[in-house]
Amino acid sequence: MTNKIVFTSIFPQYQIPHPVPASKSVPDWWRKESVVKEQMHTMKKCTPILDSLTAGYIITLPSDVYKTKGVVEFGQRYDITFVSEHYPLQTEAYPAPEEFDSQPYKWINPWKITTPKGYSCLFIHPLNSGDTPFHSFSGIVDTDKHPVTVNFPFLIRKDFEGNIPAGTPMIQVIPFKRDKWESKVIDNKEFTEPEEFYKIFNPPFGQYKRNWWTKKEFR
């Protein structure tokens, strides 16, 4: 059975860019990177990193966002605003890196997101996206029951001035099934790596993808 996530526009009167499978929005640095450099595999050979880049769906900025002298402004392509402010005290406990302004903002999400019963969504800054001038906060929402749109708080770099163009990935949406878990820790006997561990480091390479990896599909 294939599960379905539904993105419903709350502004159908506008031609807002649609969410897309993350596989269609991998960052440029990944596309441009070579698989081999100086007879050594680069991180582009790493299937787990590729899985993170292609997991779920990407929601992009519906219009340009400008920052000048500490002020963040939305490029008025439409008669609605896609950026608002939080009060700084709402996020002052968060240990933000020094390079980010303490003033929190919020992306106004133009999409109502619905998942099947028992499924939630992880909303996270686009994974391994590199040097974006902003960073979106992470959150989990039970989108099978939550009746309204989910907006995304973010911080922006202090030293950034310029334009963040429309179409820039602003959030990655990864649906998952809610399951009950319990943990178990084994710390009372000697651990021995399985034989397969050593195969990973010997040719032919790519053992993980050939022997243990499972394809994930987000369409």
Contacts in CASP RR format, 6 or more apart in sequence:
PFRMAT RR
TARGET T0000
AUTHOR 0000-0000-0000
METHOD contacts of the structure
MODEL  1
MTNKIVFTSIFPQYQIPHPVPASKSVPDWWRKESVVKEQMHTMKKCTPIL
DSLTAGYIITLPSDVYKTKGVVEFGQRYDITFVSEHYPLQTEAYPAPEEF
DSQPYKWINPWKITTPKGYSCLFIHPLNSGDTPFHSFSGIVDTDKHPVTV
NFPFLIRKDFEGNIPAGTPMIQVIPFKRDKWESKVIDNKEFTEPEEFYKI
FNPPFGQYKRNWWTKKEFR
2 217 0 8 1.000
3 115 0 8 1.000
3 116 0 8 1.000
3 119 0 8 1.000
3 175 0 8 1.000
4 116 0 8 1.000
5 57 0 8 1.000
5 113 0 8 1.000
5 114 0 8 1.000
5 115 0 8 1.000
5 119 0 8 1.000
5 121 0 8 1.000
5 143 0 8 1.000
5 173 0 8 1.000
5 175 0 8 1.000
6 113 0 8 1.000
6 114 0 8 1.000
6 115 0 8 1.000
7 18 0 8 1.000
7 19 0 8 1.000
7 57 0 8 1.000
7 111 0 8 1.000
7 112 0 8 1.000
7 113 0 8 1.000
8 111 0 8 1.000
8 112 0 8 1.000
8 113 0 8 1.000
8 114 0 8 1.000
9 16 0 8 1.000
9 110 0 8 1.000
9 111 0 8 1.000
9 112 0 8 1.000
10 110 0 8 1.000
10 111 0 8 1.000
10 112 0 8 1.000
10 149 0 8 1.000
11 78 0 8 1.000
11 80 0 8 1.000
11 110 0 8 1.000
14 62 0 8 1.000
14 78 0 8 1.000
14 80 0 8 1.000
14 110 0 8 1.000
16 62 0 8 1.000
16 110 0 8 1.000
17 60 0 8 1.000
17 62 0 8 1.000
17 166 0 8 1.000
17 167 0 8 1.000
19 57 0 8 1.000
19 58 0 8 1.000
19 59 0 8 1.000
19 60 0 8 1.000
19 111 0 8 1.000
19 173 0 8 1.000
20 57 0 8 1.000
20 58 0 8 1.000
20 60 0 8 1.000
21 54 0 8 1.000
21 56 0 8 1.000
21 57 0 8 1.000
21 58 0 8 1.000
21 218 0 8 1.000
21 219 0 8 1.000
22 53 0 8 1.000
22 54 0 8 1.000
22 55 0 8 1.000
22 56 0 8 1.000
22 57 0 8 1.000
22 58 0 8 1.000
22 126 0 8 1.000
22 172 0 8 1.000
22 218 0 8 1.000
23 53 0 8 1.000
23 54 0 8 1.000
23 218 0 8 1.000
24 58 0 8 1.000
25 58 0 8 1.000
25 60 0 8 1.000
25 126 0 8 1.000
25 169 0 8 1.000
26 53 0 8 1.000
26 54 0 8 1.000
27 53 0 8 1.000
27 126 0 8 1.000
27 128 0 8 1.000
27 129 0 8 1.000
27 130 0 8 1.000
27 169 0 8 1.000
29 130 0 8 1.000
30 44 0 8 1.000
30 50 0 8 1.000
30 53 0 8 1.000
30 128 0 8 1.000
33 42 0 8 1.000
33 43 0 8 1.000
33 44 0 8 1.000
34 42 0 8 1.000
34 44 0 8 1.000
35 41 0 8 1.000
35 42 0 8 1.000
35 44 0 8 1.000
35 45 0 8 1.000
36 42 0 8 1.000
36 45 0 8 1.000
41 205 0 8 1.000
43 49 0 8 1.000
44 50 0 8 1.000
45 205 0 8 1.000
45 206 0 8 1.000
47 206 0 8 1.000
47 208 0 8 1.000
47 209 0 8 1.000
47 213 0 8 1.000
48 208 0 8 1.000
49 128 0 8 1.000
51 216 0 8 1.000
52 127 0 8 1.000
52 128 0 8 1.000
53 127 0 8 1.000
53 128 0 8 1.000
54 216 0 8 1.000
54 218 0 8 1.000
55 127 0 8 1.000
55 172 0 8 1.000
55 174 0 8 1.000
55 216 0 8 1.000
55 218 0 8 1.000
56 172 0 8 1.000
56 173 0 8 1.000
56 174 0 8 1.000
56 175 0 8 1.000
56 218 0 8 1.000
57 172 0 8 1.000
57 173 0 8 1.000
57 174 0 8 1.000
57 218 0 8 1.000
58 126 0 8 1.000
58 169 0 8 1.000
58 171 0 8 1.000
58 172 0 8 1.000
58 173 0 8 1.000
59 109 0 8 1.000
59 111 0 8 1.000
59 169 0 8 1.000
59 170 0 8 1.000
59 171 0 8 1.000
59 173 0 8 1.000
60 166 0 8 1.000
60 167 0 8 1.000
60 168 0 8 1.000
60 169 0 8 1.000
60 170 0 8 1.000
61 82 0 8 1.000
61 107 0 8 1.000
61 164 0 8 1.000
61 165 0 8 1.000
61 166 0 8 1.000
61 167 0 8 1.000
61 168 0 8 1.000
61 170 0 8 1.000
62 77 0 8 1.000
62 78 0 8 1.000
62 82 0 8 1.000
62 110 0 8 1.000
62 166 0 8 1.000
62 167 0 8 1.000
63 74 0 8 1.000
63 75 0 8 1.000
63 76 0 8 1.000
63 77 0 8 1.000
63 78 0 8 1.000
63 82 0 8 1.000
63 166 0 8 1.000
64 74 0 8 1.000
64 75 0 8 1.000
64 77 0 8 1.000
64 163 0 8 1.000
64 164 0 8 1.000
64 165 0 8 1.000
64 166 0 8 1.000
65 72 0 8 1.000
65 73 0 8 1.000
65 74 0 8 1.000
65 75 0 8 1.000
65 82 0 8 1.000
65 83 0 8 1.000
65 163 0 8 1.000
65 164 0 8 1.000
66 72 0 8 1.000
66 73 0 8 1.000
66 74 0 8 1.000
66 75 0 8 1.000
66 162 0 8 1.000
66 163 0 8 1.000
66 164 0 8 1.000
67 73 0 8 1.000
67 133 0 8 1.000
67 156 0 8 1.000
67 160 0 8 1.000
67 161 0 8 1.000
67 162 0 8 1.000
67 164 0 8 1.000
68 161 0 8 1.000
68 162 0 8 1.000
69 161 0 8 1.000
70 101 0 8 1.000
70 158 0 8 1.000
70 161 0 8 1.000
72 83 0 8 1.000
72 105 0 8 1.000
72 156 0 8 1.000
73 83 0 8 1.000
74 81 0 8 1.000
74 82 0 8 1.000
74 83 0 8 1.000
77 166 0 8 1.000
80 108 0 8 1.000
81 108 0 8 1.000
82 107 0 8 1.000
82 108 0 8 1.000
82 110 0 8 1.000
83 105 0 8 1.000
83 106 0 8 1.000
83 107 0 8 1.000
83 108 0 8 1.000
84 105 0 8 1.000
84 106 0 8 1.000
84 108 0 8 1.000
85 103 0 8 1.000
85 104 0 8 1.000
85 105 0 8 1.000
85 106 0 8 1.000
86 104 0 8 1.000
86 105 0 8 1.000
86 106 0 8 1.000
86 153 0 8 1.000
87 104 0 8 1.000
88 102 0 8 1.000
88 103 0 8 1.000
88 104 0 8 1.000
90 104 0 8 1.000
91 102 0 8 1.000
91 104 0 8 1.000
91 153 0 8 1.000
91 155 0 8 1.000
92 102 0 8 1.000
94 137 0 8 1.000
96 102 0 8 1.000
96 155 0 8 1.000
99 157 0 8 1.000
99 158 0 8 1.000
99 159 0 8 1.000
100 135 0 8 1.000
100 155 0 8 1.000
100 156 0 8 1.000
100 157 0 8 1.000
100 158 0 8 1.000
101 155 0 8 1.000
101 156 0 8 1.000
101 157 0 8 1.000
101 158 0 8 1.000
102 155 0 8 1.000
103 155 0 8 1.000
103 156 0 8 1.000
104 153 0 8 1.000
104 154 0 8 1.000
104 155 0 8 1.000
105 153 0 8 1.000
105 154 0 8 1.000
105 155 0 8 1.000
105 156 0 8 1.000
106 151 0 8 1.000
106 152 0 8 1.000
106 153 0 8 1.000
106 154 0 8 1.000
107 136 0 8 1.000
107 151 0 8 1.000
107 152 0 8 1.000
107 153 0 8 1.000
107 154 0 8 1.000
107 170 0 8 1.000
107 171 0 8 1.000
108 151 0 8 1.000
109 149 0 8 1.000
109 150 0 8 1.000
109 151 0 8 1.000
109 152 0 8 1.000
109 171 0 8 1.000
110 149 0 8 1.000
111 149 0 8 1.000
112 148 0 8 1.000
112 149 0 8 1.000
113 121 0 8 1.000
113 141 0 8 1.000
113 143 0 8 1.000
113 149 0 8 1.000
113 150 0 8 1.000
113 173 0 8 1.000
114 143 0 8 1.000
114 144 0 8 1.000
115 121 0 8 1.000
115 143 0 8 1.000
115 144 0 8 1.000
115 175 0 8 1.000
116 144 0 8 1.000
117 144 0 8 1.000
118 142 0 8 1.000
118 144 0 8 1.000
118 177 0 8 1.000
118 178 0 8 1.000
119 143 0 8 1.000
119 144 0 8 1.000
119 175 0 8 1.000
119 176 0 8 1.000
119 177 0 8 1.000
119 178 0 8 1.000
120 140 0 8 1.000
120 141 0 8 1.000
120 142 0 8 1.000
120 143 0 8 1.000
120 144 0 8 1.000
120 175 0 8 1.000
120 176 0 8 1.000
120 178 0 8 1.000
121 140 0 8 1.000
121 141 0 8 1.000
121 143 0 8 1.000
121 150 0 8 1.000
121 173 0 8 1.000
121 174 0 8 1.000
121 175 0 8 1.000
121 176 0 8 1.000
122 138 0 8 1.000
122 139 0 8 1.000
122 140 0 8 1.000
122 173 0 8 1.000
122 174 0 8 1.000
122 175 0 8 1.000
122 176 0 8 1.000
123 136 0 8 1.000
123 138 0 8 1.000
123 139 0 8 1.000
123 140 0 8 1.000
123 141 0 8 1.000
123 150 0 8 1.000
123 152 0 8 1.000
123 171 0 8 1.000
123 172 0 8 1.000
123 173 0 8 1.000
124 136 0 8 1.000
124 138 0 8 1.000
124 139 0 8 1.000
124 171 0 8 1.000
124 172 0 8 1.000
124 174 0 8 1.000
125 132 0 8 1.000
125 135 0 8 1.000
125 136 0 8 1.000
125 137 0 8 1.000
125 138 0 8 1.000
125 154 0 8 1.000
125 171 0 8 1.000
125 172 0 8 1.000
126 132 0 8 1.000
126 169 0 8 1.000
126 170 0 8 1.000
126 171 0 8 1.000
126 172 0 8 1.000
127 172 0 8 1.000
129 169 0 8 1.000
132 168 0 8 1.000
133 156 0 8 1.000
133 157 0 8 1.000
133 160 0 8 1.000
133 164 0 8 1.000
134 154 0 8 1.000
134 155 0 8 1.000
134 156 0 8 1.000
134 157 0 8 1.000
134 160 0 8 1.000
134 164 0 8 1.000
134 170 0 8 1.000
135 154 0 8 1.000
135 155 0 8 1.000
135 156 0 8 1.000
136 152 0 8 1.000
136 153 0 8 1.000
136 154 0 8 1.000
136 170 0 8 1.000
136 171 0 8 1.000
137 152 0 8 1.000
137 153 0 8 1.000
137 154 0 8 1.000
137 155 0 8 1.000
141 150 0 8 1.000
142 178 0 8 1.000
143 150 0 8 1.000
143 175 0 8 1.000
152 170 0 8 1.000
152 171 0 8 1.000
154 170 0 8 1.000
196 207 0 8 1.000
196 211 0 8 1.000
199 207 0 8 1.000
200 206 0 8 1.000
200 207 0 8 1.000
200 208 0 8 1.000
END
